[in-house]
């Protein structure tokens, strides 16, 4: 027994002797490129995870490494908001998160196995909290890449919370160097709220913003256990005994099993309208950022108190499709088809076409994406599968022209992307789209006051401007109350924009009334 203990001490001493050598590169981390810094940090974490170290010493090392990991992860977040994601950098971020999580899991296990976790209660609670934050950030990586999330991820998150609950640590106040205070329960709530808003339906910048906003709001929420008689009042719940994410239960619905079921009480958030008006120093100096946050917060708030828009099943339906993405491409294709369909156009239309719209910057075939497979259909929407090379083209909310690849005589339908995910080992992209109209007419738009011509728009559906159900798709920049002149191949009208109905990366959809 003494010999075994001596060997363990010697191994610990040997490992500790090389620790400083393994971490010496940290002194020059600022001079390294981000991906190289991630690679070095992953190697250091792997070394420490295999080393035999005193738990308190391992914890102190992780404080230093966790800080550097957070800086690198924050850099990845900023990159995700601004540009297309680099595959190598994304994989390094995931490995960094996985090794950091493993490090804290070792610390948690060693503290508990010491036989008296109460002696290190605060350090143990901090380790649980850091692990939950890292797990939630790992979850965000799936959302940023629009990849499916396995039950294993949720099982790990729930097991962490449940173990901390058993140790009576979930409500211990944990103080940060910044002065902020958080608990394990708040960290867990933040993960659940983040998943509840369905980030797959958000832009990457909105995914990152919502993650941080909800982390700040989590302290306004708490859990309530559900007994066998409990009925939902239209609320979010989480089951600790399953690998499922949080679920929304409509009013008066009774869950099949309440064992391990918790209601996420967000009533305080819904009552605190003041939260929608809070601004950081950064937002006070950036009007655009402030408007984005206000829009995002309203969307999150409404999402919590309403049933998700699609509550029906899609059915499998396979056929080859052709599509085009973006208002500019959609408008140009419809213009070209309008010219081919008929030569009997109004003089005004013909004049404007000669001036601008037939001077296409690229060949029409380059605006079209083929090799698209429709995989299912539902009420008002499709599921599409396309090659991974087109992944970046499908922004959330993008405008689409779409039709059967084998029926070029059929009119183009107008749709909008709702979500996308990478599927089948990174080989294809699955895109969900909602149908806006079965056909559309291309418009030439002239500002009524300045008489200046803007980028083209669409009339949905094709036909009469006086159709009470008709709407306009216009480029970004138009506002409610604005008056514009719309020219189609056969009509010219003056229109007042009434209400903005939808928006995408490069367009807005308006209701309107004809004024001349």
Secondary structure, 3 states (H helix, E strand, C coil): CHHHHHHHHHHHHHHHHHHHHHHHHHHHHHHCCHHHHHHHHHHHHHHHHHCCCCHHHHHHHHHHHHHHHHHHHHHHHHHHHHCCCCHHHHHHHHHHHHHHHHHHHHHHHHHHHCCCHHHHHHHHHHHHHHHHHHHHHHHHHHHHCCECCCHHHHHHHHHHHHHHHHCCCCCCCEECCCCCEECHHHHHHHHHHHHHCCHHHCCHHHHHHHHHHHHHHHHHCEEEECCCCCCCCCEEEEECCCCCCCEEECCCCCCCCCCCEEEEECHHHHHCCHHHHCCCHHHHCCHHHHHHHHHHHHHHHHHHCCCCCCCCCCEEEEEEEEEEECHHHHHHHHHHHHHHHCCCCCHHHHHHHHHHHCCCCCCHHHHCEEEEEEEEEECCEEEEEEEHHHHHHCCCCCEEEEEECCCCCCCCEEEEEEEEEEECCCCEEEEEEEEEECCEEEEEEEECCCCCEEEEEEEECCCCCCCCCCEEEEECCCCCCCEEEEECCCCEEEEEEEEEEEECCCEEEEEEEECC
